[in-house]
């Protein structure tokens, strides 16, 4: 059995405390599809309740740490201490439509002497499958007690790539269309499952061979980026730089596929 650090134990305990209510709410939301009011308000409450549970549990364990929450925004803590980055329900649209693909995402971001911050611990928990993907800097990436490694595929024509597609009010349709047109003819398949956190966890687990998406927020990707890197993968922005969260552009894969995907993406955007 692989031992957790104290911080990872806190994260796991918080996620597992929020999960049962999310499971109950998910079962309930399917019945609300036929109601006059519809399920949107209910899902919003489910999201907020889960975040409150996570916030309470994490605050109790580390009272001087700050937070960056999807619903609650930024809550300041001791600036010399780490902060939590929390998405209580990544895959809200899936949840809303009764699609069983969503996750809780928690990351720890620590301050560095040069004034920047670095994600050092990550947990992505799928309440319906009871899969706990976790990573700590320098300790690798894991699914429960099974070590994770990114895919070993080296050729694009064997690769299954995941992405997020722009939708009403979100994303750059022209940018995505150009990238899709460049990538799709070169790969074995492209999937869009609706949860960036799980997409990145699945890249870390070798289920997907790569991932690209833009317009993502820190709570969507902070944990997943560390998982991919600790599983031996590469994560960059579309320019190939280590500024994925800052530029809200994520390109993730193993070393061989990352360089090939980056070339396709760069050429597609250069043609604009």
Buried (B, 14 or more C-beta within 10 A) or exposed (E): EEEBBEBBEBBBBBBBBBBEBBBEBBEEBBEBEEEEEEBEEBBBEBBBBBBBBBBEBBBEBBEEBBBBBBBBEEBEBEEEEBBBBBBBBBBBEBBBEBBBBBBBBBBBBBBEEEEEBEBBBBBBBBBBEEBBBBBBBEBBBBBEEEEBBBBEBEEBEEBBBBBBBBEEEEBEEEBBEBBBEBBEEBBEEBBEBBBBBBBBBBBBBBBBBBBBBBBBBBBBBBBBBBBBBBBBBBBBBBEBEEEBBEEBBBBBBBEBBBEBBBEBBBEBBEEE
